Amino acid sequence: MIRRINLDPRMLTYLAGGLLSAFVDIGIMQLLILGGIDVYVATSLGFCGGLLVNYAFHAKVTFKSTTGLQSFSRYLCVVALNYLLTLGCVALSHSQLDSALVGKVLSLPAIAVIGFLLSRHWIYR
């Protein structure tokens, strides 16, 4: 018998917001590089732009919450946690499999679930 998994419908919206943020991040980075900005400055500015779009999208669209310093501070804590988790996965796969990409790819579902759950229960409550 097939068992049906009940997912929170906001999870799809959450993933769509993540994709939008990634496009903004990459788009800003590429436009700045094409405009002659240093690659590292462009990468950092793209990351910041994507981060702000991600926060605002999830506050207003995914969780229909108000924004503020407290929720943004919590959001940055979750970003830091997910970043450390990603680094750990990359380091482990690099040392064991000689491939950073494997760790990066394997970290993505974990950070998506962690980000969604902490967003729903802690950041945007």
Contacts in CASP RR format, 6 or more apart in sequence:
PFRMAT RR
TARGET T0000
AUTHOR 0000-0000-0000
METHOD contacts of the structure
MODEL  1
MIRRINLDPRMLTYLAGGLLSAFVDIGIMQLLILGGIDVYVATSLGFCGG
LLVNYAFHAKVTFKSTTGLQSFSRYLCVVALNYLLTLGCVALSHSQLDSA
LVGKVLSLPAIAVIGFLLSRHWIYR
8 116 0 8 1.000
8 120 0 8 1.000
10 62 0 8 1.000
10 63 0 8 1.000
10 116 0 8 1.000
10 120 0 8 1.000
11 116 0 8 1.000
13 61 0 8 1.000
13 62 0 8 1.000
14 58 0 8 1.000
14 62 0 8 1.000
14 112 0 8 1.000
14 116 0 8 1.000
14 119 0 8 1.000
15 112 0 8 1.000
17 54 0 8 1.000
17 57 0 8 1.000
17 58 0 8 1.000
17 61 0 8 1.000
17 62 0 8 1.000
18 54 0 8 1.000
18 57 0 8 1.000
20 53 0 8 1.000
20 54 0 8 1.000
20 57 0 8 1.000
21 50 0 8 1.000
21 51 0 8 1.000
21 53 0 8 1.000
21 54 0 8 1.000
21 57 0 8 1.000
22 50 0 8 1.000
24 46 0 8 1.000
24 49 0 8 1.000
24 50 0 8 1.000
24 53 0 8 1.000
25 46 0 8 1.000
25 47 0 8 1.000
25 49 0 8 1.000
25 50 0 8 1.000
25 51 0 8 1.000
26 46 0 8 1.000
27 46 0 8 1.000
28 42 0 8 1.000
28 45 0 8 1.000
28 46 0 8 1.000
28 49 0 8 1.000
28 50 0 8 1.000
29 42 0 8 1.000
29 43 0 8 1.000
29 45 0 8 1.000
29 46 0 8 1.000
29 47 0 8 1.000
30 42 0 8 1.000
32 41 0 8 1.000
32 42 0 8 1.000
32 45 0 8 1.000
32 46 0 8 1.000
33 39 0 8 1.000
33 42 0 8 1.000
37 45 0 8 1.000
51 79 0 8 1.000
55 67 0 8 1.000
55 72 0 8 1.000
55 75 0 8 1.000
56 67 0 8 1.000
58 119 0 8 1.000
58 123 0 8 1.000
58 124 0 8 1.000
59 65 0 8 1.000
59 66 0 8 1.000
59 67 0 8 1.000
59 71 0 8 1.000
59 124 0 8 1.000
60 67 0 8 1.000
62 119 0 8 1.000
62 124 0 8 1.000
63 119 0 8 1.000
63 120 0 8 1.000
63 123 0 8 1.000
63 124 0 8 1.000
65 71 0 8 1.000
65 124 0 8 1.000
65 125 0 8 1.000
71 123 0 8 1.000
71 124 0 8 1.000
74 118 0 8 1.000
74 122 0 8 1.000
74 123 0 8 1.000
75 119 0 8 1.000
75 123 0 8 1.000
78 114 0 8 1.000
78 115 0 8 1.000
78 118 0 8 1.000
78 119 0 8 1.000
78 122 0 8 1.000
78 123 0 8 1.000
81 114 0 8 1.000
81 118 0 8 1.000
82 111 0 8 1.000
82 114 0 8 1.000
82 115 0 8 1.000
85 107 0 8 1.000
85 110 0 8 1.000
85 111 0 8 1.000
85 114 0 8 1.000
86 104 0 8 1.000
86 107 0 8 1.000
86 111 0 8 1.000
88 107 0 8 1.000
89 103 0 8 1.000
89 104 0 8 1.000
89 106 0 8 1.000
89 107 0 8 1.000
89 110 0 8 1.000
90 100 0 8 1.000
90 103 0 8 1.000
90 104 0 8 1.000
90 107 0 8 1.000
92 103 0 8 1.000
93 99 0 8 1.000
93 100 0 8 1.000
93 101 0 8 1.000
93 102 0 8 1.000
93 103 0 8 1.000
93 104 0 8 1.000
93 106 0 8 1.000
94 100 0 8 1.000
94 103 0 8 1.000
END
